[in-house]
């Protein structure tokens, strides 16, 4: 009887492990953390050293870090990559950080609930996004 339970437990573990990866091994082109290095919004060019996007699956995490690199404020959202376009939306998940403050004021995107940008460059080390005359240059972190 103990042998029967052993096989049942092994079968359950195998089933769990086989269903753990639902993206069929494809982690996507955006996977990982991207540091915003430079942006130009409304003809104002800025250098950045504390703003990040992290992508995993269909989730995007926008964050601002403090001087020692710890997350100071953050918001979560979703994203869709279609051809040369990237669509993102961000939601309020706590009372500390507003998506409007972080996404619109810090990053400079026009609408935190409907970010639509064109992808100019996407490779292993650089992500360059454009919307009209505005641009955002990210480096893989």
MIDOSE-1310 file (N, C-alpha, C; in nm, 2 decimals, decimal comma, always signed):
residues 141
xxxx	+0,08/-0,12/+0,00/+0,00/+0,00/+0,00/+0,09/+0,13/+0,00; +0,20/+0,12/+0,07/+0,29/+0,24/+0,08/+0,34/+0,27/-0,06; +0,37/+0,16/-0,13/+0,42/+0,17/-0,27/+0,32/+0,24/-0,36; +0,19/+0,21/-0,34/+0,09/+0,28/-0,42/+0,08/+0,43/-0,39
xxxx	+0,09/+0,47/-0,27/+0,09/+0,61/-0,23/+0,22/+0,68/-0,28; +0,32/+0,61/-0,28/+0,45/+0,67/-0,34/+0,43/+0,70/-0,49; +0,37/+0,61/-0,56/+0,35/+0,63/-0,70/+0,25/+0,74/-0,73; +0,14/+0,75/-0,65/+0,04/+0,86/-0,66/+0,11/+0,99/-0,63
xxxx	+0,19/+1,00/-0,53/+0,26/+1,13/-0,50/+0,35/+1,17/-0,61; +0,43/+1,07/-0,67/+0,52/+1,10/-0,78/+0,44/+1,15/-0,90; +0,32/+1,09/-0,93/+0,24/+1,13/-1,04/+0,19/+1,27/-1,02; +0,15/+1,31/-0,90/+0,10/+1,44/-0,87/+0,21/+1,54/-0,89
xxxx	+0,33/+1,51/-0,84/+0,44/+1,60/-0,86/+0,47/+1,62/-1,01; +0,47/+1,51/-1,09/+0,50/+1,52/-1,23/+0,39/+1,61/-1,30; +0,27/+1,59/-1,26/+0,16/+1,67/-1,32/+0,18/+1,82/-1,29; +0,21/+1,85/-1,17/+0,24/+1,99/-1,13/+0,35/+2,05/-1,21
xxxx	+0,46/+1,98/-1,22/+0,58/+2,02/-1,29/+0,55/+2,04/-1,44; +0,47/+1,95/-1,50/+0,45/+1,96/-1,64/+0,36/+2,07/-1,68; +0,28/+2,12/-1,59/+0,19/+2,23/-1,62/+0,24/+2,37/-1,57; +0,36/+2,37/-1,51/+0,41/+2,49/-1,45/+0,45/+2,59/-1,56
xxxx	+0,50/+2,55/-1,67/+0,54/+2,64/-1,78/+0,43/+2,65/-1,88; +0,35/+2,76/-1,87/+0,24/+2,77/-1,97/+0,27/+2,86/-2,09; +0,39/+2,91/-2,09/+0,43/+2,99/-2,21/+0,51/+2,91/-2,31; +0,51/+2,78/-2,29/+0,58/+2,69/-2,38/+0,73/+2,72/-2,40
xxxx	+0,79/+2,78/-2,29/+0,93/+2,81/-2,29/+0,97/+2,94/-2,35; +0,87/+3,01/-2,41/+0,90/+3,14/-2,47/+0,88/+3,25/-2,36; +0,99/+3,31/-2,32/+0,97/+3,42/-2,21/+0,95/+3,55/-2,27; +0,95/+3,57/-2,40/+0,92/+3,69/-2,47/+1,04/+3,78/-2,49
xxxx	+1,03/+3,88/-2,58/+1,13/+3,97/-2,61/+1,16/+4,07/-2,50; +1,05/+4,10/-2,42/+1,06/+4,21/-2,32/+1,11/+4,16/-2,19; +1,12/+4,03/-2,17/+1,14/+3,97/-2,03/+1,26/+4,04/-1,96; +1,25/+4,07/-1,84/+1,35/+4,13/-1,76/+1,33/+4,27/-1,72
xxxx	+1,43/+4,33/-1,66/+1,42/+4,47/-1,61/+1,49/+4,56/-1,71; +1,43/+4,67/-1,74/+1,48/+4,77/-1,83/+1,49/+4,90/-1,76; +1,61/+4,97/-1,76/+1,63/+5,10/-1,70/+1,61/+5,21/-1,80; +1,52/+5,31/-1,77/+1,50/+5,42/-1,85/+1,63/+5,51/-1,84
xxxx	+1,70/+5,53/-1,95/+1,82/+5,61/-1,95/+1,79/+5,76/-2,00; +1,71/+5,77/-2,10/+1,69/+5,90/-2,15/+1,55/+5,91/-2,21; +1,48/+6,03/-2,20/+1,35/+6,05/-2,25/+1,34/+6,19/-2,31; +1,26/+6,20/-2,41/+1,22/+6,34/-2,46/+1,07/+6,34/-2,47
xxxx	+1,01/+6,42/-2,38/+0,87/+6,44/-2,37/+0,84/+6,59/-2,38; +0,75/+6,62/-2,48/+0,72/+6,76/-2,51/+0,84/+6,85/-2,52; +0,94/+6,80/-2,60/+1,06/+6,87/-2,64/+1,16/+6,89/-2,52; +1,13/+6,82/-2,41/+1,22/+6,83/-2,29/+1,30/+6,70/-2,28
xxxx	+1,43/+6,71/-2,30/+1,51/+6,59/-2,29/+1,56/+6,57/-2,14; +1,55/+6,45/-2,09/+1,59/+6,42/-1,95/+1,68/+6,30/-1,95; +1,78/+6,29/-1,87/+1,85/+6,17/-1,83/+1,79/+6,11/-1,71; +1,79/+5,98/-1,70/+1,73/+5,91/-1,59/+1,82/+5,81/-1,53
xxxx	+1,81/+5,78/-1,40/+1,89/+5,68/-1,34/+1,82/+5,60/-1,23; +1,68/+5,62/-1,22/+1,61/+5,55/-1,12/+1,47/+5,51/-1,16; +1,44/+5,50/-1,29/+1,31/+5,45/-1,33/+1,33/+5,32/-1,41; +1,24/+5,23/-1,38/+1,25/+5,09/-1,44/+1,12/+5,04/-1,48
xxxx	+1,12/+4,95/-1,59/+1,01/+4,87/-1,62/+1,06/+4,72/-1,61; +0,99/+4,64/-1,55/+1,02/+4,49/-1,55/+0,90/+4,42/-1,61; +0,93/+4,33/-1,71/+0,83/+4,26/-1,78/+0,85/+4,11/-1,75; +0,73/+4,04/-1,73/+0,73/+3,90/-1,72/+0,59/+3,85/-1,76
xxxx	+0,59/+3,76/-1,85/+0,46/+3,71/-1,90/+0,38/+3,82/-1,97; +0,27/+3,86/-1,91/+0,19/+3,97/-1,96/+0,18/+4,08/-1,86; +0,27/+4,08/-1,76/+0,27/+4,17/-1,65/+0,39/+4,27/-1,67; +0,36/+4,40/-1,64/+0,47/+4,50/-1,64/+0,46/+4,56/-1,50
xxxx	+0,58/+4,59/-1,45/+0,60/+4,65/-1,32/+0,68/+4,77/-1,34; +0,62/+4,89/-1,31/+0,70/+5,02/-1,33/+0,74/+5,06/-1,19; +0,86/+5,10/-1,18/+0,91/+5,14/-1,04/+1,01/+5,25/-1,05; +1,02/+5,32/-0,94/+1,12/+5,43/-0,92/+1,20/+5,38/-0,80
xxxx	+1,33/+5,38/-0,81/+1,42/+5,34/-0,70/+1,48/+5,46/-0,63; +1,52/+5,44/-0,51/+1,59/+5,54/-0,43/+1,74/+5,54/-0,46; +1,82/+5,62/-0,39/+1,96/+5,63/-0,42/+2,04/+5,50/-0,40; +1,99/+5,41/-0,31/+2,06/+5,28/-0,30/+2,00/+5,17/-0,38
xxxx	+1,91/+5,20/-0,47/+1,85/+5,10/-0,56/+1,73/+5,02/-0,51; +1,68/+5,06/-0,39/+1,56/+4,99/-0,34/+1,44/+5,06/-0,40; +1,33/+4,98/-0,43/+1,21/+5,03/-0,49/+1,15/+5,13/-0,39; +1,12/+5,25/-0,44/+1,07/+5,36/-0,37/+0,92/+5,37/-0,39
xxxx	+0,88/+5,36/-0,52/+0,73/+5,36/-0,55/+0,72/+5,27/-0,67; +0,60/+5,20/-0,68/+0,58/+5,11/-0,80/+0,43/+5,09/-0,83; +0,41/+5,06/-0,95/+0,27/+5,02/-0,99/+0,28/+4,90/-1,09; +0,18/+4,82/-1,09/+0,17/+4,71/-1,18/+0,07/+4,73/-1,29
xxxx	+0,08/+4,66/-1,40/-0,01/+4,67/-1,51/+0,01/+4,55/-1,60; -0,05/+4,56/-1,72/-0,04/+4,46/-1,82/+0,01/+4,52/-1,95; +0,06/+4,43/-2,04/+0,10/+4,48/-2,17/+0,08/+4,38/-2,28; +0,07/+4,43/-2,40/+0,05/+4,35/-2,52/+0,15/+4,40/-2,62
xxxx	+0,22/+4,31/-2,68/+0,32/+4,34/-2,79/+0,26/+4,29/-2,92; +0,23/+4,38/-3,01/+0,17/+4,34/-3,14/+0,25/+4,41/-3,25; +0,33/+4,33/-3,32/+0,41/+4,38/-3,43/+0,51/+4,48/-3,37; +0,51/+4,61/-3,42/+0,60/+4,71/-3,37/+0,53/+4,80/-3,27
xxxx	+0,42/+4,76/-3,21/+0,35/+4,84/-3,11/+0,35/+4,77/-2,98; +0,35/+4,86/-2,87/+0,35/+4,81/-2,74/+0,23/+4,89/-2,67; +0,14/+4,81/-2,61/+0,02/+4,87/-2,54/+0,04/+4,83/-2,39; +0,03/+4,93/-2,30/+0,04/+4,90/-2,16/-0,07/+4,98/-2,09
xxxx	-0,11/+4,92/-1,97/-0,21/+4,99/-1,88/-0,16/+4,96/-1,74; -0,18/+5,06/-1,65/-0,14/+5,04/-1,52/-0,26/+5,07/-1,42; -0,26/+5,00/-1,31/-0,37/+5,01/-1,22/-0,32/+5,05/-1,08; -0,42/+5,10/-1,00/-0,39/+5,14/-0,86/-0,40/+5,02/-0,78
xxxx	-0,29/+4,98/-0,71/-0,30/+4,86/-0,63/-0,28/+4,89/-0,48; -0,24/+5,01/-0,45/-0,23/+5,06/-0,31/-0,25/+5,21/-0,30; -0,26/+5,26/-0,18/-0,28/+5,40/-0,16/-0,16/+5,48/-0,16; -0,04/+5,42/-0,17/+0,09/+5,49/-0,16/+0,13/+5,55/-0,30
xxxx	+0,12/+5,47/-0,40/+0,16/+5,51/-0,54/+0,05/+5,52/-0,63; +0,03/+5,63/-0,70/-0,07/+5,65/-0,80/-0,01/+5,62/-0,94; -0,07/+5,54/-1,02/-0,02/+5,52/-1,16/-0,01/+5,66/-1,23; -0,10/+5,75/-1,21/-0,09/+5,88/-1,27/+0,04/+5,95/-1,24
xxxx	+0,08/+5,95/-1,11/+0,20/+6,01/-1,07/+0,32/+5,95/-1,13; +0,33/+5,82/-1,12/+0,45/+5,75/-1,16/+0,46/+5,74/-1,32; +0,36/+5,69/-1,38/+0,36/+5,67/-1,53/+0,35/+5,80/-1,60; +0,26/+5,89/-1,56/+0,25/+6,01/-1,64/+0,35/+6,12/-1,61
xxxx	+0,37/+6,14/-1,48/+0,47/+6,25/-1,44/+0,61/+6,21/-1,44; +0,64/+6,09/-1,39/+0,78/+6,04/-1,38/+0,83/+5,99/-1,52; +0,76/+5,90/-1,58/+0,80/+5,84/-1,71/+0,76/+5,93/-1,82; +0,65/+6,01/-1,81/+0,61/+6,10/-1,91/+0,52/+6,05/-2,02
xxxx	+0,45/+5,93/-1,99/+0,35/+5,88/-2,08/+0,22/+5,96/-2,07; +0,15/+5,97/-2,17/+0,03/+6,06/-2,17/-0,09/+6,01/-2,09; -0,11/+5,88/-2,09/-0,23/+5,82/-2,02/-0,19/+5,69/-1,96; -0,19/+5,68/-1,82/-0,15/+5,56/-1,76/-0,24/+5,44/-1,78
xxxx	-0,36/+5,47/-1,82/-0,46/+5,36/-1,85/-0,45/+5,31/-1,99; -0,38/+5,38/-2,08/-0,38/+5,35/-2,22/-0,25/+5,40/-2,28; -0,14/+5,33/-2,25/-0,01/+5,37/-2,31/+0,01/+5,30/-2,44; +0,02/+5,37/-2,55/+0,04/+5,32/-2,68/+0,17/+5,38/-2,74
xxxx	+0,27/+5,29/-2,77/+0,39/+5,34/-2,82/+0,44/+5,25/-2,94; +0,52/+5,31/-3,02/+0,58/+5,23/-3,13/+0,72/+5,19/-3,08; +0,76/+5,06/-3,12/+0,89/+5,01/-3,08/+0,98/+5,04/-3,20; +1,08/+5,12/-3,18/+1,18/+5,15/-3,28/+1,29/+5,05/-3,28
xxxx	+1,34/+5,01/-3,15/+1,45/+4,92/-3,13/+1,41/+4,83/-3,02; +1,43/+4,70/-3,04/+1,41/+4,60/-2,93/+1,51/+4,49/-2,96; +1,61/+4,48/-2,88/+1,71/+4,37/-2,89/+1,75/+4,33/-2,74; +1,86/+4,25/-2,73/+1,90/+4,20/-2,60/+1,94/+4,31/-2,50
xxxx	+1,98/+4,43/-2,55/+2,03/+4,53/-2,46/+1,96/+4,66/-2,47; +1,88/+4,69/-2,57/+1,82/+4,82/-2,58/+1,67/+4,81/-2,62; +1,59/+4,90/-2,57/+1,45/+4,92/-2,60/+1,43/+5,06/-2,62; +1,38/+5,10/-2,74/+1,36/+5,24/-2,78/+1,22/+5,26/-2,82
xxxx	+1,14/+5,33/-2,75/+1,00/+5,35/-2,77/+0,97/+5,49/-2,82; +0,87/+5,51/-2,91/+0,84/+5,64/-2,97/+0,69/+5,66/-2,97; +0,65/+5,78/-2,94/+0,51/+5,82/-2,96/+0,50/+5,96/-3,01; +0,47/+5,98/-3,14/+0,48/+6,12/-3,19/+0,62/+6,17/-3,19
xxxx	+0,64/+6,28/-3,13/+0,78/+6,34/-3,12/+0,85/+6,30/-2,99; +0,78/+6,22/-2,90/+0,83/+6,18/-2,78/+0,91/+6,05/-2,79; +1,01/+6,03/-2,71/+1,08/+5,90/-2,71/+1,13/+5,86/-2,57; +1,15/+5,73/-2,55/+1,20/+5,68/-2,43/+1,31/+5,57/-2,46
xxxx	+1,43/+5,59/-2,41/+1,54/+5,50/-2,44/+1,57/+5,42/-2,31; +1,55/+5,28/-2,32/+1,58/+5,19/-2,21/+1,70/+5,11/-2,24; +1,77/+5,07/-2,14/+1,88/+4,97/-2,15/+1,85/+4,85/-2,06; +1,88/+4,73/-2,10/+1,86/+4,61/-2,02/+1,94/+4,62/-1,89
x	+1,88/+4,60/-1,78/+1,95/+4,62/-1,65/+1,99/+4,48/-1,59
